[in-house]
Amino acid sequence: MKWRFWGPLAPLTLGLAVAVFGIDQLHKFWMLDVYGIIEKAPVRITNFFDLVMVWNTGVSYGLFSTHLQEWLVALTLLIVILLWIWACGAQRAMTAAALGLVIGGALGNAFDRLTRGAVADFFHFHYQSFSWYVFNVADIAIVAGVALLMYESVVIGERGNRRGKA
């Protein structure tokens, strides 16, 4: 397999990555510098959803918390490069779009690590004693991108396998 750094669907991946990164960073700027969530948190929106302020120094959902944010940024950049190469060879728009969502979210969180020393998370869902992890716009994009890749792999891939056997 030849590694490609541009392909027919690269503009879709790049456009979504830039859009996700921009929306994520604008939301974080608004929450931190305009709305002032640090002084107001927690803000109850509903019985099951609050706006909070959590600085995440870990990987996903605060796992493997570390003070070595530069290592996490370097790992993220390596992963983003591999995802970009994948996207440049993508044959389906869904693959390119999904990878754009993941890349944009990953870069948004990496930018936080570089500029703030940790990732800013705000959204908290809970119900009675159940509490979900606190997350942000970048995390939503990453999860949506991974879900699209899984859907494509399982559902669309299975349809393609059935057609090939007919």
ChimeraX attribute file (.defattr): number of C-alpha atoms within 10 A of each C-alpha:
attribute: neighborCount
match mode: 1-to-1
recipient: residues
	/A:1	4
	/A:2	6
	/A:3	10
	/A:4	12
	/A:5	13
	/A:6	14
	/A:7	16
	/A:8	14
	/A:9	19
	/A:10	23
	/A:11	16
	/A:12	21
	/A:13	28
	/A:14	21
	/A:15	15
	/A:16	23
	/A:17	24
	/A:18	19
	/A:19	16
	/A:20	26
	/A:21	26
	/A:22	16
	/A:23	16
	/A:24	23
	/A:25	21
	/A:26	13
	/A:27	17
	/A:28	23
	/A:29	14
	/A:30	13
	/A:31	19
	/A:32	16
	/A:33	11
	/A:34	10
	/A:35	12
	/A:36	13
	/A:37	18
	/A:38	14
	/A:39	9
	/A:40	11
	/A:41	14
	/A:42	14
	/A:43	13
	/A:44	12
	/A:45	9
	/A:46	10
	/A:47	10
	/A:48	13
	/A:49	16
	/A:50	18
	/A:51	21
	/A:52	20
	/A:53	23
	/A:54	19
	/A:55	16
	/A:56	22
	/A:57	21
	/A:58	17
	/A:59	15
	/A:60	12
	/A:61	15
	/A:62	16
	/A:63	10
	/A:64	9
	/A:65	14
	/A:66	15
	/A:67	11
	/A:68	12
	/A:69	21
	/A:70	14
	/A:71	12
	/A:72	18
	/A:73	19
	/A:74	12
	/A:75	12
	/A:76	18
	/A:77	16
	/A:78	12
	/A:79	14
	/A:80	19
	/A:81	13
	/A:82	14
	/A:83	17
	/A:84	22
	/A:85	18
	/A:86	20
	/A:87	30
	/A:88	24
	/A:89	20
	/A:90	19
	/A:91	13
	/A:92	12
	/A:93	15
	/A:94	18
	/A:95	24
	/A:96	27
	/A:97	25
	/A:98	26
	/A:99	32
	/A:100	31
	/A:101	29
	/A:102	27
	/A:103	31
	/A:104	29
	/A:105	32
	/A:106	23
	/A:107	22
	/A:108	25
	/A:109	26
	/A:110	24
	/A:111	17
	/A:112	19
	/A:113	22
	/A:114	14
	/A:115	10
	/A:116	12
	/A:117	17
	/A:118	21
	/A:119	26
	/A:120	25
	/A:121	23
	/A:122	25
	/A:123	16
	/A:124	20
	/A:125	16
	/A:126	15
	/A:127	10
	/A:128	7
	/A:129	5
	/A:130	8
	/A:131	12
	/A:132	12
	/A:133	13
	/A:134	22
	/A:135	23
	/A:136	20
	/A:137	22
	/A:138	30
	/A:139	22
	/A:140	16
	/A:141	25
	/A:142	21
	/A:143	15
	/A:144	17
	/A:145	24
	/A:146	17
	/A:147	13
	/A:148	18
	/A:149	19
	/A:150	15
	/A:151	14
	/A:152	17
	/A:153	14
	/A:154	11
	/A:155	11
	/A:156	13
	/A:157	13
	/A:158	13
	/A:159	12
	/A:160	11
	/A:161	10
	/A:162	10
	/A:163	9
	/A:164	8
	/A:165	6
	/A:166	5
